[in-house]
Amino acid sequence: MSSVPELAISRRIRRTPFTERVEALGVQGYSIVNHTLLPKAFGRSIEEDYWHLREYVQLWDVSCQRQVEIRGPDAARLVQWMTPRDLRHAKIGQCLYITLIDQNAGMINDPILLKLAEDHFWLSIADSDVLLWAKGLSLGCGFDVMVDEPDVSPLAVQGPKAEVLMEKVFGPSVRNIRFFHFGTVDFNGTPLRVSRSGYSRQDGFEIYLDKSSLGLDLWDTLWEAGQKFNVSPGYPNLVERVEGGLLSYGNEMTRANNPLECNLDHYCCLDDSVDYIGREALQRIAETGPIQRIRGVIFEGNPTPPCASPWPIMADGKQVGHSTTVVWSLQLKANLSLAMIHADFWNTGQSIQVETPEGLKRNGTVAEFPLSFL
């Protein structure tokens, strides 16, 4: 008889200021991101969670989005050195999606940058050890900066009822926080940074808790206030993410990929006006064009399980790409995949076949993401 393997928890895997409440609410599964617990199941189906997220409001313990703090006279220089995005016009209070690349233009991470001051930044990172990368660069380049990981644990409030819940707890000023900007709210006499952002296509906020001792009080206050809005514990929903075309570092891209392959051209300065690691490599790729890009694929057949490893994408009898994430779309009522596809076959409407682990070849077509009607 087969059994589901259990995750052995030790001090090497970090609990969060909210773990106690997450466990009390019946968490049934975790993932590990940045050596930290990320809740991934609460006893209901992914479909039930999807519809709840699109209609009500959820609290997500996303403390795994660790912050890499860069502060000091050379902080702006170091941050710009790490990313191809032009940061010269970044404003204090702004959140910016950026990529971090190495000398070969390989993607190291795709964090959200929070500009706290002209000499003070947070990188809210995906799953890779950016802290060590930033420390190494600062030492190797002799930058006058402090690079550290502060005690900051984000709590996401996501869904169409997020704004009314946040207003009820923190007051009407939260309505003034613009998309991909952050402001400050008061909680029990402690100022907390709050951004209008989150890993979903629904409206939402992320609360950057920088005082772990307040974690349970913060959760309880939001939970109690959210009862009239049908609040629920949640987590980044896989179906909603793929339908919305949101990329996941480690799934859609790794260090083997560059930003242009991931359709992130808009976030890259490709002239010589900004100096950053990997600029010449990225310029060479831009001159010839990337050989592959992330695209969507819609394909036939009964619902397939999530792909734990890439599935081949076939056309004209040869492999022309691979799936990165596969879901059953609740909007399309069809299998939906994000996929890395070769340049000769990535045009919208291109006929392809997806080869499942069982060896079945399912007919499909290439689609651009995100799908506008979703």
Buried (B, 14 or more C-beta within 10 A) or exposed (E): EEEEEEEEEEEEEBBBBBBEBBEEBEBEEBBBBBEBBBBBBBEBEBEEBBBBBBEBBBBBBBBBBBBBBBBBEBBBBBBBBBBBBBBEEBEEBBBBBBBBBBEBBBBBBBBBBBBBEEBBBBBBBBBBBBBEBBBEBBEEEEBEBEBEBEEBBBBBBBBBBBBBBBBBBBEEBBEEBEEBBBBEBEBEEBEBBBBBBBBBBBBBBBBBBBBBEBBBBBBEBBBEBBEEBEBBBBBBBBBBBBBBBBBBBEBBBEBEBBBBBBBBBEBBBBEEEBEBBBBEBBBEBBEEEBEBBBBBBBBEBEEBEEBEEBBBBBBEEEEBBBBBBBBBBBBBEEBBBBBBBBEEBBEEEBEBBBBBEEEEBBEBBBBBBBBEEB
